[in-house]
């Protein structure tokens, strides 16, 4: 005797949702929208943090490349500016060591070292260069 074959298929049909099922689906959709929004915000924050780290590393690499290229390192030093009327130069003294770390000709009064802080020096006309 031959076995009878069954041809079973799966199809999609449409069913009308009840009010309760519609409310549940609406709540699930709202939850998914909120989850997606939160995830996108988290991604943006994460990307911003990574971009800031990348920029910081690139900046450090640029400084290091210039140091290697020029064999000169730029260092920030806290200084006091003093006018030397004998040499007609500005002298910049290291706050820690008291050593002169830089000299500049008078030419013009230099810009303030810090906002609102500048040594005012008045020259007689004969002294001005």
C-alpha positions in Angstrom: 0.0 0.0 0.0 1.2 3.5 -0.9 1.8 6.1 1.8 -0.3 9.2 1.3 1.8 12.4 1.0 0.7 15.5 2.8 1.4 18.9 1.2 1.5 21.3 4.1 2.2 24.9 3.4 2.5 28.0 5.5 0.6 31.1 4.3 0.0 34.5 5.8 -3.5 35.7 6.4 -5.0 38.9 7.7 -6.8 39.0 11.0 -8.6 42.0 12.5 -7.1 43.1 15.8 -9.3 43.6 18.8 -9.2 46.8 20.7 -7.1 45.2 23.5 -4.6 43.8 20.9 -4.3 47.1 19.2 -3.6 48.9 22.5 -0.8 46.3 23.3 0.7 46.7 19.8 0.6 50.5 20.2 2.4 50.3 23.5 5.0 47.9 22.1 5.6 50.3 19.2 5.9 53.3 21.5 8.5 51.4 23.6 10.5 50.5 20.4 10.5 54.1 19.2 11.7 55.2 22.7 14.4 52.5 22.7 15.6 53.5 19.3 15.7 57.2 20.2 17.7 56.4 23.4 20.1 54.2 21.4 20.7 56.9 18.8 21.4 59.4 21.5 23.8 57.1 23.2 25.6 56.4 19.9 25.9 60.2 19.3 27.5 60.7 22.7 29.8 57.8 22.2 30.8 59.1 18.7 31.5 62.5 20.2 33.7 61.1 22.9 35.7 59.0 20.4 36.0 62.0 18.0 37.4 64.1 20.9 39.9 61.4 21.8 41.0 61.1 18.1 41.4 64.9 17.8 43.5 64.9 21.0 45.8 62.2 19.7 46.1 63.8 16.3 47.1 67.1 18.0 49.7 65.4 20.1 51.1 63.7 17.0 51.3 67.0 15.2 53.3 68.6 18.0 55.6 65.6 18.2 56.1 65.6 14.4 57.2 69.3 14.5 59.6 68.5 17.4 61.1 65.6 15.4 61.2 67.7 12.2 62.8 70.8 13.9 64.6 69.2 16.8 63.0 71.9 19.0 60.5 71.4 21.9 58.1 74.2 22.8 57.5 74.4 26.5 55.1 76.7 28.5 56.8 78.6 31.3 55.2 81.0 33.8 57.2 84.2 33.5 57.3 87.8 34.8 57.9 90.5 32.2 60.5 93.1 33.0 61.7 96.1 31.0 65.4 96.5 30.7 65.9 100.2 29.8 69.7 99.7 29.3 69.3 97.1 26.5 65.9 98.4 25.4 64.5 94.9 25.7 61.7 93.0 27.4 63.1 90.3 29.6 61.0 87.3 30.5 62.0 85.7 33.8 61.0 82.2 34.8 58.9 82.3 37.9 60.5 79.2 39.3 64.2 79.8 38.6 64.3 83.5 38.1 66.3 83.0 34.9 65.8 85.1 31.8 64.2 82.6 29.4 63.5 85.1 26.5 64.3 88.6 25.4 62.4 90.8 22.9 63.2 94.3 21.6 60.9 97.1 22.8 59.7 97.9 19.2 56.1 98.0 20.5 54.5 97.2 23.9 53.9 93.4 23.6 50.4 92.1 24.0 49.5 91.1 27.6 50.7 87.7 28.7 47.3 87.1 30.3 44.0 88.7 29.9 43.9 91.9 31.9 47.5 91.6 33.1 50.2 93.8 31.5 53.1 95.7 32.8 52.7 99.3 31.7 56.0 100.9 30.9 56.2 104.5 29.7 59.2 105.6 27.7 60.5 109.0 27.0 60.5 109.9 23.4 64.3 109.7 23.2 64.2 106.1 24.5 61.6 104.8 22.1 63.0 102.8 19.2 
